[in-house]
Amino acid sequence: MRMLRASWEDEAVTSQVASSLCSSLHFAGSFEIELNGQLIFSKIELGGFPHEDDVLDAVNKANDGKPVDKITKSRAPCVIM
């Protein structure tokens, strides 16, 4: 797994980004990620979980003050038998 950019100057920035990135379970089978109040990923919409690199790219863009695009691809859903 790729590390978040190591150049973040202080813990306050890291804490701010971490606290603004939240995943929530609204109902069974859902998994959503919001970044600064913007929905950037929904398992309900895409049917699987996001790729880690896509999430990290979104966090790094937000940290740089750039606009964050919604993640539009996902892994195949996990099936437990």
Biopython code that builds the backbone (N, CA, C, O; Angstrom):
import numpy as np
from Bio.PDB.StructureBuilder import StructureBuilder

atoms = [
    (1, "MET", "N", (0.844, -1.169, 0.000)),
    (1, "MET", "CA", (0.000, 0.000, 0.000)),
    (1, "MET", "C", (0.891, 1.235, 0.000)),
    (1, "MET", "O", (1.906, 1.273, 0.696)),
    (2, "ARG", "N", (0.522, 2.221, -0.762)),
    (2, "ARG", "CA", (1.290, 3.453, -0.862)),
    (2, "ARG", "C", (1.047, 4.325, 0.348)),
    (2, "ARG", "O", (-0.074, 4.403, 0.849)),
    (3, "MET", "N", (2.091, 4.978, 0.818)),
    (3, "MET", "CA", (1.984, 5.874, 1.980)),
    (3, "MET", "C", (1.450, 7.233, 1.534)),
    (3, "MET", "O", (1.658, 7.658, 0.397)),
    (4, "LEU", "N", (0.758, 7.901, 2.450)),
    (4, "LEU", "CA", (0.362, 9.280, 2.203)),
    (4, "LEU", "C", (1.623, 10.112, 2.052)),
    (4, "LEU", "O", (2.656, 9.785, 2.635)),
    (5, "ARG", "N", (1.552, 11.146, 1.303)),
    (5, "ARG", "CA", (2.708, 11.991, 1.054)),
    (5, "ARG", "C", (3.397, 12.339, 2.360)),
    (5, "ARG", "O", (2.761, 12.822, 3.297)),
    (6, "ALA", "N", (4.676, 12.098, 2.421)),
    (6, "ALA", "CA", (5.453, 12.303, 3.647)),
    (6, "ALA", "C", (5.775, 13.775, 3.883)),
    (6, "ALA", "O", (6.315, 14.119, 4.935)),
    (7, "SER", "N", (5.460, 14.644, 2.942)),
    (7, "SER", "CA", (5.843, 16.045, 3.090)),
    (7, "SER", "C", (4.835, 16.895, 3.854)),
    (7, "SER", "O", (5.031, 18.103, 3.981)),
    (8, "TRP", "N", (3.766, 16.297, 4.364)),
    (8, "TRP", "CA", (2.836, 17.079, 5.163)),
    (8, "TRP", "C", (3.595, 17.611, 6.358)),
    (8, "TRP", "O", (4.181, 16.854, 7.132)),
    (9, "GLU", "N", (3.577, 18.933, 6.497)),
    (9, "GLU", "CA", (4.451, 19.599, 7.448)),
    (9, "GLU", "C", (4.173, 19.275, 8.899)),
    (9, "GLU", "O", (5.111, 19.099, 9.677)),
    (10, "ASP", "N", (2.941, 19.192, 9.277)),
    (10, "ASP", "CA", (2.675, 19.011, 10.695)),
    (10, "ASP", "C", (1.502, 18.075, 10.934)),
    (10, "ASP", "O", (0.736, 17.753, 10.026)),
    (11, "GLU", "N", (1.391, 17.664, 12.144)),
    (11, "GLU", "CA", (0.349, 16.726, 12.533)),
    (11, "GLU", "C", (-1.041, 17.326, 12.411)),
    (11, "GLU", "O", (-2.009, 16.594, 12.202)),
    (12, "ALA", "N", (-1.163, 18.650, 12.539)),
    (12, "ALA", "CA", (-2.472, 19.297, 12.452)),
    (12, "ALA", "C", (-3.087, 19.090, 11.070)),
    (12, "ALA", "O", (-4.286, 18.835, 10.960)),
    (13, "VAL", "N", (-2.273, 19.198, 10.011)),
    (13, "VAL", "CA", (-2.789, 18.993, 8.661)),
    (13, "VAL", "C", (-3.230, 17.549, 8.501)),
    (13, "VAL", "O", (-4.305, 17.272, 7.969)),
    (14, "THR", "N", (-2.386, 16.627, 8.970)),
    (14, "THR", "CA", (-2.726, 15.219, 8.877)),
    (14, "THR", "C", (-4.005, 14.918, 9.643)),
    (14, "THR", "O", (-4.862, 14.184, 9.150)),
    (15, "SER", "N", (-4.146, 15.470, 10.835)),
    (15, "SER", "CA", (-5.354, 15.264, 11.627)),
    (15, "SER", "C", (-6.575, 15.836, 10.938)),
    (15, "SER", "O", (-7.644, 15.225, 10.939)),
    (16, "GLN", "N", (-6.413, 17.018, 10.345)),
    (16, "GLN", "CA", (-7.538, 17.662, 9.671)),
    (16, "GLN", "C", (-8.009, 16.816, 8.495)),
    (16, "GLN", "O", (-9.209, 16.603, 8.317)),
    (17, "VAL", "N", (-7.064, 16.333, 7.692)),
    (17, "VAL", "CA", (-7.437, 15.508, 6.549)),
    (17, "VAL", "C", (-8.049, 14.199, 7.028)),
    (17, "VAL", "O", (-9.060, 13.749, 6.488)),
    (18, "ALA", "N", (-7.442, 13.587, 8.037)),
    (18, "ALA", "CA", (-7.958, 12.313, 8.543)),
    (18, "ALA", "C", (-9.358, 12.466, 9.106)),
    (18, "ALA", "O", (-10.207, 11.596, 8.913)),
    (19, "SER", "N", (-9.605, 13.574, 9.805)),
    (19, "SER", "CA", (-10.930, 13.745, 10.395)),
    (19, "SER", "C", (-11.969, 14.105, 9.340)),
    (19, "SER", "O", (-13.156, 13.846, 9.536)),
    (20, "SER", "N", (-11.541, 14.703, 8.213)),
    (20, "SER", "CA", (-12.508, 15.049, 7.177)),
    (20, "SER", "C", (-12.781, 13.880, 6.241)),
    (20, "SER", "O", (-13.744, 13.899, 5.474)),
    (21, "LEU", "N", (-11.924, 12.859, 6.309)),
    (21, "LEU", "CA", (-12.139, 11.661, 5.516)),
    (21, "LEU", "C", (-12.873, 10.660, 6.392)),
    (21, "LEU", "O", (-12.293, 10.112, 7.330)),
    (22, "CYS", "N", (-14.128, 10.420, 6.096)),
    (22, "CYS", "CA", (-14.871, 9.504, 6.953)),
    (22, "CYS", "C", (-15.645, 8.524, 6.105)),
    (22, "CYS", "O", (-16.212, 8.879, 5.071)),
    (23, "SER", "N", (-15.659, 7.305, 6.549)),
    (23, "SER", "CA", (-16.503, 6.309, 5.889)),
    (23, "SER", "C", (-17.647, 6.009, 6.834)),
    (23, "SER", "O", (-17.483, 6.029, 8.054)),
    (24, "SER", "N", (-18.787, 5.736, 6.269)),
    (24, "SER", "CA", (-19.935, 5.499, 7.131)),
    (24, "SER", "C", (-20.780, 4.365, 6.586)),
    (24, "SER", "O", (-20.858, 4.152, 5.376)),
    (25, "LEU", "N", (-21.399, 3.655, 7.479)),
    (25, "LEU", "CA", (-22.315, 2.588, 7.112)),
    (25, "LEU", "C", (-23.736, 3.088, 7.347)),
    (25, "LEU", "O", (-24.178, 3.205, 8.490)),
    (26, "HIS", "N", (-24.440, 3.380, 6.274)),
    (26, "HIS", "CA", (-25.806, 3.879, 6.403)),
    (26, "HIS", "C", (-26.800, 2.727, 6.524)),
    (26, "HIS", "O", (-27.779, 2.830, 7.264)),
    (27, "PHE", "N", (-26.562, 1.652, 5.817)),
    (27, "PHE", "CA", (-27.376, 0.454, 5.934)),
    (27, "PHE", "C", (-26.544, -0.718, 5.434)),
    (27, "PHE", "O", (-25.489, -0.518, 4.832)),
    (28, "ALA", "N", (-27.002, -1.920, 5.673)),
    (28, "ALA", "CA", (-26.241, -3.123, 5.349)),
    (28, "ALA", "C", (-25.744, -3.099, 3.903)),
    (28, "ALA", "O", (-26.520, -2.878, 2.974)),
    (29, "GLY", "N", (-24.453, -3.327, 3.729)),
    (29, "GLY", "CA", (-23.860, -3.378, 2.399)),
    (29, "GLY", "C", (-23.369, -2.051, 1.874)),
    (29, "GLY", "O", (-22.741, -2.006, 0.816)),
    (30, "SER", "N", (-23.636, -0.966, 2.585)),
    (30, "SER", "CA", (-23.173, 0.325, 2.080)),
    (30, "SER", "C", (-21.784, 0.641, 2.617)),
    (30, "SER", "O", (-21.414, 0.204, 3.707)),
    (31, "PHE", "N", (-21.028, 1.399, 1.848)),
    (31, "PHE", "CA", (-19.719, 1.891, 2.256)),
    (31, "PHE", "C", (-19.498, 3.156, 1.455)),
    (31, "PHE", "O", (-19.386, 3.108, 0.230)),
    (32, "GLU", "N", (-19.435, 4.285, 2.137)),
    (32, "GLU", "CA", (-19.260, 5.563, 1.461)),
    (32, "GLU", "C", (-18.092, 6.309, 2.069)),
    (32, "GLU", "O", (-17.811, 6.193, 3.262)),
    (33, "ILE", "N", (-17.419, 7.076, 1.232)),
    (33, "ILE", "CA", (-16.309, 7.897, 1.702)),
    (33, "ILE", "C", (-16.623, 9.342, 1.351)),
    (33, "ILE", "O", (-16.908, 9.671, 0.200)),
    (34, "GLU", "N", (-16.564, 10.201, 2.364)),
    (34, "GLU", "CA", (-16.731, 11.636, 2.172)),
    (34, "GLU", "C", (-15.409, 12.312, 2.493)),
    (34, "GLU", "O", (-14.714, 11.923, 3.432)),
    (35, "LEU", "N", (-15.072, 13.315, 1.717)),
    (35, "LEU", "CA", (-13.861, 14.092, 1.937)),
    (35, "LEU", "C", (-14.255, 15.557, 1.928)),
    (35, "LEU", "O", (-14.712, 16.082, 0.912)),
    (36, "ASN", "N", (-14.078, 16.208, 3.057)),
    (36, "ASN", "CA", (-14.470, 17.614, 3.206)),
    (36, "ASN", "C", (-15.940, 17.826, 2.833)),
    (36, "ASN", "O", (-16.294, 18.814, 2.189)),
    (37, "GLY", "N", (-16.781, 16.888, 3.247)),
    (37, "GLY", "CA", (-18.212, 17.014, 3.007)),
    (37, "GLY", "C", (-18.674, 16.588, 1.632)),
    (37, "GLY", "O", (-19.872, 16.631, 1.351)),
    (38, "GLN", "N", (-17.755, 16.176, 0.759)),
    (38, "GLN", "CA", (-18.094, 15.759, -0.603)),
    (38, "GLN", "C", (-18.041, 14.244, -0.686)),
    (38, "GLN", "O", (-17.035, 13.639, -0.317)),
    (39, "LEU", "N", (-19.112, 13.624, -1.165)),
    (39, "LEU", "CA", (-19.138, 12.186, -1.370)),
    (39, "LEU", "C", (-18.215, 11.860, -2.532)),
    (39, "LEU", "O", (-18.458, 12.287, -3.660)),
    (40, "ILE", "N", (-17.146, 11.096, -2.260)),
    (40, "ILE", "CA", (-16.217, 10.751, -3.339)),
    (40, "ILE", "C", (-16.293, 9.278, -3.736)),
    (40, "ILE", "O", (-15.754, 8.884, -4.770)),
    (41, "PHE", "N", (-16.965, 8.462, -2.914)),
    (41, "PHE", "CA", (-17.105, 7.051, -3.260)),
    (41, "PHE", "C", (-18.355, 6.473, -2.616)),
    (41, "PHE", "O", (-18.668, 6.771, -1.464)),
    (42, "SER", "N", (-19.067, 5.642, -3.374)),
    (42, "SER", "CA", (-20.228, 4.931, -2.848)),
    (42, "SER", "C", (-20.217, 3.499, -3.371)),
    (42, "SER", "O", (-20.282, 3.269, -4.578)),
    (43, "LYS", "N", (-20.134, 2.544, -2.456)),
    (43, "LYS", "CA", (-20.187, 1.131, -2.832)),
    (43, "LYS", "C", (-21.544, 0.784, -3.425)),
    (43, "LYS", "O", (-21.635, -0.064, -4.312)),
    (44, "ILE", "N", (-22.588, 1.424, -2.949)),
    (44, "ILE", "CA", (-23.931, 1.171, -3.482)),
    (44, "ILE", "C", (-23.980, 1.528, -4.970)),
    (44, "ILE", "O", (-24.601, 0.817, -5.759)),
    (45, "GLU", "N", (-23.321, 2.633, -5.353)),
    (45, "GLU", "CA", (-23.320, 3.054, -6.753)),
    (45, "GLU", "C", (-22.447, 2.158, -7.629)),
    (45, "GLU", "O", (-22.810, 1.858, -8.766)),
    (46, "LEU", "N", (-21.292, 1.729, -7.102)),
    (46, "LEU", "CA", (-20.311, 1.028, -7.932)),
    (46, "LEU", "C", (-20.227, -0.474, -7.704)),
    (46, "LEU", "O", (-19.643, -1.180, -8.527)),
    (47, "GLY", "N", (-20.788, -0.981, -6.617)),
    (47, "GLY", "CA", (-20.852, -2.410, -6.400)),
    (47, "GLY", "C", (-19.640, -3.062, -5.758)),
    (47, "GLY", "O", (-19.649, -4.276, -5.552)),
    (48, "GLY", "N", (-18.611, -2.317, -5.437)),
    (48, "GLY", "CA", (-17.421, -2.883, -4.809)),
    (48, "GLY", "C", (-16.719, -1.827, -3.974)),
    (48, "GLY", "O", (-17.221, -0.716, -3.804)),
    (49, "PHE", "N", (-15.552, -2.187, -3.456)),
    (49, "PHE", "CA", (-14.780, -1.242, -2.648)),
    (49, "PHE", "C", (-13.792, -0.480, -3.520)),
    (49, "PHE", "O", (-13.414, -0.962, -4.587)),
    (50, "PRO", "N", (-13.365, 0.710, -3.081)),
    (50, "PRO", "CA", (-12.432, 1.501, -3.890)),
    (50, "PRO", "C", (-11.024, 0.913, -3.859)),
    (50, "PRO", "O", (-10.661, 0.173, -2.945)),
    (51, "HIS", "N", (-10.252, 1.256, -4.866)),
    (51, "HIS", "CA", (-8.824, 0.922, -4.876)),
    (51, "HIS", "C", (-8.121, 1.911, -3.944)),
    (51, "HIS", "O", (-8.429, 3.103, -3.949)),
    (52, "GLU", "N", (-7.177, 1.411, -3.146)),
    (52, "GLU", "CA", (-6.488, 2.265, -2.164)),
    (52, "GLU", "C", (-5.819, 3.467, -2.814)),
    (52, "GLU", "O", (-5.878, 4.571, -2.273)),
    (53, "ASP", "N", (-5.182, 3.271, -3.970)),
    (53, "ASP", "CA", (-4.493, 4.373, -4.640)),
    (53, "ASP", "C", (-5.446, 5.503, -5.008)),
    (53, "ASP", "O", (-5.075, 6.675, -4.937)),
    (54, "ASP", "N", (-6.675, 5.158, -5.402)),
    (54, "ASP", "CA", (-7.651, 6.195, -5.753)),
    (54, "ASP", "C", (-8.027, 7.029, -4.531)),
    (54, "ASP", "O", (-8.177, 8.247, -4.630)),
    (55, "VAL", "N", (-8.178, 6.372, -3.379)),
    (55, "VAL", "CA", (-8.514, 7.094, -2.146)),
    (55, "VAL", "C", (-7.340, 7.979, -1.733)),
    (55, "VAL", "O", (-7.535, 9.143, -1.386)),
    (56, "LEU", "N", (-6.126, 7.438, -1.768)),
    (56, "LEU", "CA", (-4.954, 8.229, -1.386)),
    (56, "LEU", "C", (-4.739, 9.408, -2.328)),
    (56, "LEU", "O", (-4.366, 10.493, -1.880)),
    (57, "ASP", "N", (-4.967, 9.214, -3.620)),
    (57, "ASP", "CA", (-4.855, 10.328, -4.570)),
    (57, "ASP", "C", (-5.852, 11.435, -4.225)),
    (57, "ASP", "O", (-5.516, 12.618, -4.277)),
    (58, "ALA", "N", (-7.073, 11.046, -3.873)),
    (58, "ALA", "CA", (-8.093, 12.037, -3.521)),
    (58, "ALA", "C", (-7.686, 12.810, -2.271)),
    (58, "ALA", "O", (-7.854, 14.028, -2.215)),
    (59, "VAL", "N", (-7.153, 12.114, -1.270)),
    (59, "VAL", "CA", (-6.714, 12.783, -0.039)),
    (59, "VAL", "C", (-5.561, 13.738, -0.337)),
    (59, "VAL", "O", (-5.537, 14.857, 0.176)),
    (60, "ASN", "N", (-4.620, 13.310, -1.150)),
    (60, "ASN", "CA", (-3.489, 14.180, -1.484)),
    (60, "ASN", "C", (-3.938, 15.402, -2.278)),
    (60, "ASN", "O", (-3.431, 16.501, -2.051)),
    (61, "LYS", "N", (-4.881, 15.232, -3.205)),
    (61, "LYS", "CA", (-5.411, 16.384, -3.951)),
    (61, "LYS", "C", (-6.077, 17.373, -2.999)),
    (61, "LYS", "O", (-5.860, 18.580, -3.102)),
    (62, "ALA", "N", (-6.886, 16.864, -2.075)),
    (62, "ALA", "CA", (-7.559, 17.744, -1.111)),
    (62, "ALA", "C", (-6.535, 18.478, -0.262)),
    (62, "ALA", "O", (-6.700, 19.665, 0.020)),
    (63, "ASN", "N", (-5.488, 17.791, 0.147)),
    (63, "ASN", "CA", (-4.437, 18.413, 0.941)),
    (63, "ASN", "C", (-3.742, 19.534, 0.174)),
    (63, "ASN", "O", (-3.318, 20.525, 0.768)),
    (64, "ASP", "N", (-3.624, 19.381, -1.144)),
    (64, "ASP", "CA", (-2.995, 20.397, -1.994)),
    (64, "ASP", "C", (-3.958, 21.514, -2.372)),
    (64, "ASP", "O", (-3.576, 22.460, -3.061)),
    (65, "GLY", "N", (-5.204, 21.407, -1.923)),
    (65, "GLY", "CA", (-6.194, 22.428, -2.248)),
    (65, "GLY", "C", (-6.777, 22.288, -3.641)),
    (65, "GLY", "O", (-7.413, 23.217, -4.141)),
    (66, "LYS", "N", (-6.573, 21.155, -4.269)),
    (66, "LYS", "CA", (-7.088, 20.911, -5.618)),
    (66, "LYS", "C", (-8.476, 20.297, -5.533)),
    (66, "LYS", "O", (-8.829, 19.693, -4.520)),
    (67, "PRO", "N", (-9.267, 20.448, -6.596)),
    (67, "PRO", "CA", (-10.592, 19.820, -6.602)),
    (67, "PRO", "C", (-10.455, 18.298, -6.607)),
    (67, "PRO", "O", (-9.539, 17.746, -7.217)),
    (68, "VAL", "N", (-11.365, 17.643, -5.930)),
    (68, "VAL", "CA", (-11.340, 16.184, -5.823)),
    (68, "VAL", "C", (-12.471, 15.608, -6.667)),
    (68, "VAL", "O", (-13.636, 15.974, -6.508)),
    (69, "ASP", "N", (-12.106, 14.706, -7.562)),
    (69, "ASP", "CA", (-13.096, 14.051, -8.406)),
    (69, "ASP", "C", (-13.674, 12.837, -7.696)),
    (69, "ASP", "O", (-13.014, 12.217, -6.862)),
    (70, "LYS", "N", (-14.902, 12.509, -8.034)),
    (70, "LYS", "CA", (-15.527, 11.317, -7.481)),
    (70, "LYS", "C", (-14.823, 10.078, -8.056)),
    (70, "LYS", "O", (-14.496, 10.033, -9.242)),
    (71, "ILE", "N", (-14.598, 9.092, -7.208)),
    (71, "ILE", "CA", (-13.981, 7.842, -7.639)),
    (71, "ILE", "C", (-15.013, 7.056, -8.433)),
    (71, "ILE", "O", (-16.130, 6.834, -7.967)),
    (72, "THR", "N", (-14.629, 6.635, -9.644)),
    (72, "THR", "CA", (-15.602, 6.006, -10.555)),
    (72, "THR", "C", (-15.317, 4.542, -10.855)),
    (72, "THR", "O", (-15.981, 3.943, -11.701)),
    (73, "LYS", "N", (-14.328, 3.954, -10.166)),
    (73, "LYS", "CA", (-14.065, 2.529, -10.379)),
    (73, "LYS", "C", (-13.918, 1.835, -9.040)),
    (73, "LYS", "O", (-13.599, 2.464, -8.030)),
    (74, "SER", "N", (-14.155, 0.523, -9.042)),
    (74, "SER", "CA", (-14.082, -0.233, -7.798)),
    (74, "SER", "C", (-13.612, -1.645, -8.085)),
    (74, "SER", "O", (-13.586, -2.105, -9.226)),
    (75, "ARG", "N", (-13.239, -2.320, -6.993)),
    (75, "ARG", "CA", (-12.881, -3.736, -7.092)),
    (75, "ARG", "C", (-14.162, -4.548, -7.202)),
    (75, "ARG", "O", (-15.249, -4.079, -6.863)),
    (76, "ALA", "N", (-14.009, -5.768, -7.680)),
    (76, "ALA", "CA", (-15.147, -6.672, -7.692)),
    (76, "ALA", "C", (-15.575, -6.926, -6.237)),
    (76, "ALA", "O", (-14.725, -7.007, -5.350)),
    (77, "PRO", "N", (-16.867, -7.052, -5.992)),
    (77, "PRO", "CA", (-17.320, -7.287, -4.626)),
    (77, "PRO", "C", (-16.790, -8.609, -4.067)),
    (77, "PRO", "O", (-16.579, -9.573, -4.802)),
    (78, "CYS", "N", (-16.586, -8.630, -2.784)),
    (78, "CYS", "CA", (-16.119, -9.818, -2.074)),
    (78, "CYS", "C", (-17.318, -10.703, -1.751)),
    (78, "CYS", "O", (-18.345, -10.220, -1.274)),
    (79, "VAL", "N", (-17.182, -11.979, -2.011)),
    (79, "VAL", "CA", (-18.267, -12.910, -1.717)),
    (79, "VAL", "C", (-17.744, -13.958, -0.742)),
    (79, "VAL", "O", (-16.731, -14.604, -1.009)),
    (80, "ILE", "N", (-18.423, -14.128, 0.378)),
    (80, "ILE", "CA", (-18.063, -15.139, 1.357)),
    (80, "ILE", "C", (-19.118, -16.231, 1.298)),
    (80, "ILE", "O", (-20.314, -15.963, 1.415)),
    (81, "MET", "N", (-18.670, -17.441, 1.119)),
    (81, "MET", "CA", (-19.632, -18.546, 1.009)),
    (81, "MET", "C", (-19.638, -19.367, 2.264)),
    (81, "MET", "O", (-20.384, -20.341, 2.360)),
]
sb = StructureBuilder()
sb.init_structure("model")
sb.init_model(0)
sb.init_chain("A")
sb.init_seg("    ")
for serial, (resi, resn, name, xyz) in enumerate(atoms, 1):
    if name == "N":
        sb.init_residue(resn, " ", resi, " ")
    sb.init_atom(name, np.array(xyz, "f"), 0.0, 1.0, " ", f" {name:<3s}", serial, name[0])
structure = sb.get_structure()
